[in-house]
Amino acid sequence: MDGTIDELKGFENHVATIAGYWLDMLYSHAKDISDKELFKLISERRTMSRMLSDYGEQKSTSISTAKRLAEFLGEDIIKDKGLYCRFVIANVPRDAPITERTIPLAIFQ
């Protein structure tokens, strides 16, 4: 990289191409990609380093997701440490804390 005008224009064109791709994705409501790919793009992933019971009354998106997974898939899912949580965050109810708006992806699969 030498910082020339041509190099900067090339960089700008590359950024514009990428931005155009994502704008098209938004405007089309992601109709051209699979649900699996969409969830990969919009979800968050966390691994719980301890068992759920070790967190006590703490609140976090991972803890809420783990509790919902247990409701959905059974208590056996949360017995071990290292639980992998994949979730999306709902935008409603807007006045609820983010920790209360997590939705495990396992519900959709």
C-alpha positions as CSV (number, residue, x, y, z in Angstrom):
1,M,0.0,0.0,0.0
2,D,1.5,3.3,-1.1
3,G,-1.4,5.6,-0.4
4,T,-1.8,6.8,-4.0
5,I,-5.1,8.2,-5.3
6,D,-5.6,5.1,-7.5
7,E,-5.1,2.8,-4.6
8,L,-7.5,4.8,-2.5
9,K,-10.1,4.7,-5.3
10,G,-9.6,0.9,-5.6
11,F,-10.2,0.6,-1.9
12,E,-13.2,2.8,-2.1
13,N,-14.7,0.7,-4.9
14,H,-14.1,-2.5,-3.0
15,V,-15.9,-1.0,0.1
16,A,-18.8,0.2,-2.1
17,T,-19.2,-3.3,-3.6
18,I,-19.4,-4.9,-0.1
19,A,-21.8,-2.2,1.1
20,G,-23.9,-2.7,-1.9
21,Y,-24.1,-6.4,-1.2
22,W,-25.3,-5.9,2.3
23,L,-27.8,-3.1,1.3
24,D,-29.3,-5.5,-1.3
25,M,-29.5,-8.1,1.5
26,L,-31.4,-5.7,3.7
27,Y,-33.7,-4.4,1.0
28,S,-34.6,-7.9,-0.3
29,H,-35.3,-9.0,3.3
30,A,-32.6,-11.7,2.8
31,K,-34.9,-13.7,0.4
32,D,-31.9,-15.0,-1.6
33,I,-30.2,-16.9,1.3
34,S,-31.2,-19.9,3.3
35,D,-32.7,-19.7,6.8
36,K,-29.5,-21.4,8.1
37,E,-27.3,-18.8,6.6
38,L,-29.5,-15.9,7.8
39,F,-29.5,-17.2,11.4
40,K,-25.7,-17.5,11.2
41,L,-25.5,-13.9,10.2
42,I,-27.9,-12.5,12.8
43,S,-27.3,-14.7,15.8
44,E,-24.9,-14.5,18.7
45,R,-22.8,-17.4,20.0
46,R,-21.6,-17.9,23.6
47,T,-20.1,-20.8,25.5
48,M,-20.8,-20.9,29.2
49,S,-17.5,-21.7,31.0
50,R,-19.3,-23.0,34.1
51,M,-22.4,-25.0,34.9
52,L,-25.6,-22.9,34.9
53,S,-26.2,-23.5,38.6
54,D,-22.8,-21.9,39.3
55,Y,-24.0,-18.5,38.1
56,G,-26.5,-18.1,40.9
57,E,-28.7,-15.0,40.4
58,Q,-26.5,-13.4,37.8
59,K,-28.1,-12.2,34.6
60,S,-26.8,-12.5,31.1
61,T,-27.9,-13.4,27.6
62,S,-26.2,-16.8,27.9
63,I,-27.9,-17.6,31.2
64,S,-31.3,-16.6,29.8
65,T,-30.7,-18.7,26.7
66,A,-29.6,-21.7,28.7
67,K,-32.7,-21.5,30.9
68,R,-34.9,-21.3,27.8
69,L,-33.0,-24.3,26.3
70,A,-33.7,-26.3,29.4
71,E,-37.5,-25.4,29.1
72,F,-37.5,-26.4,25.5
73,L,-35.1,-29.4,25.4
74,G,-35.1,-30.6,29.1
75,E,-33.0,-30.1,32.1
76,D,-30.3,-32.5,31.0
77,I,-29.1,-30.0,28.5
78,I,-27.8,-27.6,31.2
79,K,-26.1,-30.1,33.6
80,D,-22.6,-29.7,32.2
81,K,-20.3,-26.8,31.8
82,G,-19.3,-25.6,28.4
83,L,-22.9,-25.2,27.1
84,Y,-22.9,-23.7,23.7
85,C,-25.6,-21.0,23.4
86,R,-26.7,-19.7,20.0
87,F,-29.5,-17.1,20.1
88,V,-31.1,-14.0,18.6
89,I,-32.4,-11.0,20.6
90,A,-36.0,-10.1,20.0
91,N,-36.8,-6.4,19.6
92,V,-40.0,-6.7,21.7
93,P,-40.9,-6.0,24.4
94,R,-38.8,-2.9,23.9
95,D,-38.9,-2.0,27.6
96,A,-37.6,-5.4,28.7
97,P,-33.8,-5.9,29.4
98,I,-31.9,-7.6,26.6
99,T,-31.2,-10.5,28.9
100,E,-35.0,-11.2,28.9
101,R,-35.3,-11.0,25.1
102,T,-33.0,-13.9,24.0
103,I,-34.5,-16.6,21.9
104,P,-32.4,-19.8,21.5
105,L,-31.9,-20.8,17.8
106,A,-32.7,-24.4,18.7
107,I,-36.4,-23.4,18.8
108,F,-36.2,-22.7,15.0
109,Q,-34.3,-25.9,14.1
